[in-house]
């Protein structure tokens, strides 16, 4: 998979700008607040249909612009493809691939990315939501049906949450509570099977990467879901029944607290280093090493599943690594396309043979 060219019009701090990329390593450097991360954000948006920095598309439209337009030429799945995305505040975004309208969920079949940014340290230290995002983003790009199950789960979850929040004022809302509870359980059963399989692959793939990266520390990843689900690798029907049992046991508690207590939104990944929970005991260096190992493992899983490397986006990754770990990362990114941002080239382009792009005040040279 190769992003050949991108054009940005009215996106963030880019008025009208184009950039061409090499199929290998691309070093994007410049001072802070010049637009380096904005460029990676644009690539991510063209792959996922959403930003990794904000939930609101209106924040992506540049000051003084009524809309933003992104256009990319991509070579993927053995053919040339043109991806276009138009953002207008207050209007649903328009996405086309080769002039054919697409949804955000359908983009994964065209452009795939793996992103590592400073915020990804949350994978280790913060709550479960960050780790679920890792699973959702990765699985959606290699299993297209997963995105549909996730969308259905989110729809039922939002409706059920409203019912649990407002039923005291409007008791008739309870008439549809079971319908959305059932929908959540059915969608959750599918999500759990996909997540369990992915977590097992992630554990298997990340272990040797992390051991090399950290000079022998043992990283382990284990999937955790609703307690009544004894076999997350089992048939969807059996998982559904187990979720229904949990739901029935917690029905009154949900009504009392106004929250959904059963479903895939309770899932998590237990990450440990040398047998100790990383969230509680990992140092800053261990946290960064573990998080980056997970991302590099995600990239390898994508290659194994699709036959193509996804585009690797590394946002200010190397600045916090010592020379040995920098060398490890640069040696691991061969074989596919990588976009690295940094404040100074620092010889990265010579060490990788990469193309150099300088960003200054929203201009790319």
N, C-alpha and C positions, 0 to 999 in steps of 0.2 A: 504494500500500500504506500502510495507516494503522493503527497501534496506538492503539486508543481508550481502553482501560482495562486495568489490571493489578491483580491481588490476590495478595498474598504472605502465606503463613502458615508460620512456622517456618523461613523461608529466611534464612540468614546472621544478621544482627542484626535482622531484621524479625519481630516477633511476629505481628501481624495488621495489615496495612496495605494500603490501596488508593490508586491514583493514576490520574488521568485526564489525557490528553495532547491537545494541539491537533494538527491535521494538518500544521502548519508546524514552526516551531522551538520547542523546549522547553528552557529553561535550568534546570538542576538545580544548585543551589548550596548550600554549607554548609562548615563547617570540615572539616579532615581527619579520617578515621576515623569518619565519621557514617553512611556507608552509600550514598554517591552512586555509587561504582563497583559496589557490590552490586546497585543497581537496574539499571544497564546490563547487568551479568552475567545478571540474571534475564531480560531481554529477549533477550539473545544465546542463553541456554539454551532459551528457547521457540522460537527460530528454528532452532538447530543441534542441539538435543538433548544438548549438552555445554557445559561451561564453557570460557572462554578463559583461566582462571586456575589451574585444577587439573584433574588427571586423575581425581580421586577424588570421586564423588558424596557420600560420607559427610561431606566437608568443607563441603558446602553446607547441611547440616542444622544449624539453630541449636542453641546450647547448651541442654540440658534438653528438647529435642524428640526424639521418636522418628521423625518424618518431616517433610518439607517439602512444601508444596503451592503450585503456581503456576498462576494462572488468568488468561487474557487474552482480551479481545474485540478482534478484528482485522477490518478490512475489506480484503480482498484479492481480486483476480481477480473484481471486480464483485459480491462477495457477502460477507455477514456470516459470520464463523467464530469458533468458540470453541475455544481451545487450552488443554488442561489437562495438567499434568505433576506427577507425584507421585514423590518420592524417599524411599527407605527404606534405611538402611545395611544392606549385605549382601544386598539384594534388587534385582533388575533394575528400573530405572525404568519407570513406567507413563506412556505418552503417548497422549492421545486428541485427535482433532479432530472437533468436533461429535459427541462421544460414541463415535466410531469409533476403535478401537485403531490406532496407527501406530507405525512404527519411526522412529528418529532420522533415517534417510536420507530418509524420506518427508515430513518436516517442511518441507523446502525449498520444496515446492509451496504451502505455506500462508503462512509468514512468512519474509522474507528480510532480511538485515542486512548492512551493511558497518561494520566496527569499526575505529577508530583509537585506540590507547592508547599510553602511553609505551613499552611493550614492543615496539611495531612499529618502533622505530628499528633493531631487529635485522634487519629486512628488508634494510637496506643494509650493516650492519657485521658481522653474525654469519655463521654457517655456512649451508649450503644448506637445512637443514631449515626455517628460517623462511620462505624463499621458496617452498618446496614447499607449506607450509601455506597461503600466500596463494593459490596456484593451486588447491589442493584445495578450500578453502573457497569460493572464487569460482565455480569450475566446477560444483561440486556443486549450487549454487543455480540455475544456469541450464541445466544439462544433467543431468536426474535419473538417466540411465543411468550417468553417471560415478561416482556414489557406489557403485553396485553393483560396478563394475570395481575401484574402490579397495578395497572391503571384501574382494573375492576376492584381490587382490594381497596385502593385509596378512595374510590367513589363510595363504596359501602361504609368504609371507616368514617368518612366525613359526614355521611347521612346519619349513621348511628350516633356519632358524637353529638350532633345537633339534637337528636331525640333525647339522649340522656341528659343533655344540658337544659332542655326546655320543657320536658314533659310535666313538671310540676305546675307550670302555668297553662299548659295545654295538654291534658291527659289523653286526648284522642291520638296524639302522636305515637302512643304505645301500640296502636293497632298495627303499625308497620315495623316495630322493633325486631320481631322474629325474622322477618324477611331479610333485613340487612345483617342480622347476626348470622343467618344461614349463608348469605353471600360472602361475608367475611371468612367464615370457616371454609367454604369451598375454595375461594381464591388462596387462602392461607395454606391449604393442603398442597396446592401446586407449588407455591413459592417455597415452602419448606423443603420439598423434595429437591428442587433446583439448588437452593442454598446449601443444603447438606452435602450434595455432590460437589459443588464448587469449593466449599470449605475444605473438604478432604483433599481436593486437587491443590488448593492453596497451601495447605500444610505440607504436602509431599514436595511441592515445587520450591517453596520458600526456604525450607530447611537447609538444603545444600548451599543456596545462594547466601543466606545469612551466615552460615558457618564459615564460608570463604571471606565474607565481608568483615566479620568480627573476630577472625582468628580462632574459630572453634566454638563460639557460644551456640547453645542449642535453642533454636526458636521452635515453638509449637503453637499450632492454631487448632482450636476445637470449636465446633458449632454447638450452640445452645438455643433451645426453643421451649415452647410450652411444656410443662412438666408431664402432662398426660400422654404426650407423644413419645412412645418408647422406642420407635424405630423411624427416624426421619427419612430413611432410605426406602421405606416400605411403599406399598400401593397408596395412591392418593385417597382411595376410598377409606382405607383403614386410618389414615391420618385425619381425614375429615371426621370420622366417628369419634376419634380421641379428642379432637378440638371441640366437638359438640358436647362431649362429657364435661370438659373443662368449662365451657360456656354455661352449661346448665348449673353447674356448681357455683358459679360466680355471678349468676344473673342478679340476685338481690344486691350483692355488693356493688355491681355496676350501677344499679338504680340509685343506690344510696350515695355513691361518690361521684356519679355523673361522668364516669370515664370507661372506656373500652378496656377490659382486662384480659381478653382472650384474642389471640391473633398473631400474625407474623410481625406486627409492630413491636412485639416483645422479644424478638430474636436478637442474638448477640454472638460475637466471636470471642472466645476466651483465648487471649494471647499470653504466652509465658516465655521467659528466657531462663534457661538452666533450671526449669521447674518452678520458678517463682513468678507470680502474676506481674506482667510487665506494667500494668496500669499503676500498681502500688509501688513497685521497687525499681523500675528501670531509670537509669540516669538519663540526662539530656542526650548524651552521645548514643546510648543504647536505644533510646526512643527514636532518634533520627535514623539510625542504622536499621532497626526493625521495620519502621514504616517504609523506608526505601526498598528494603528486601521484599516486602509484600507487593510493592508496585512493580518491581522487576519480575517477580513471580507471576503477577497478573499478565504482564506482557508475554511471558513464555507460554502461559496457558492459552492465550489468544492465538499465538502462532500454532500451537499443537492442534487447536480446534478448527482453525480456519485456513491454515496454510499460508497466512500472511502475517507479518508483524503489524501491529497497530502503530500509529504515529505516537512517538514518545515525547511528551511535553514536560520539560524539567525547568521549573521556575525558581531561579536563585537557589539551586540545590547545593552547588559545590562550595559556596562561600563558608559554610559551617563545617566542612569536612577537612581533615588533615590530608597531607599529600598522598599518603598511602591509600586512604579511602577514595580520594578523588580519582586516583589511577584505577582503582577497582571499578568504579562506576563507568569511567570512560572506556575501559576494556570490555564492559558488559553490554554496551549499547550498539555494538556493531551488528550488521545484518539488516537493520531496518532504518527508517528515517527518524531523526531526533531533532527537536528544537530546544536549545538550551539558552536561557537568559542569564546574564551576569552583568555586573557593573563595569568590569574590565575583561577584555579577552584573556589576559593572563596566560597566553600561550596555548589555550585550549584548542584553537583552530589548527595550530601546528601539530599538536599531539594527536589530533583526530583526523587531520586533513580536511577539516570542515569548511563550509562556506561561511563568510562573515557578513553580518548585517548590523549596521549601526543605526540606532534609533535616537532621534533628537527632536523634541517638541512635536511629536507626531509625524515626523518625516523619516523615511527609511532609505538608507544609503548602502 
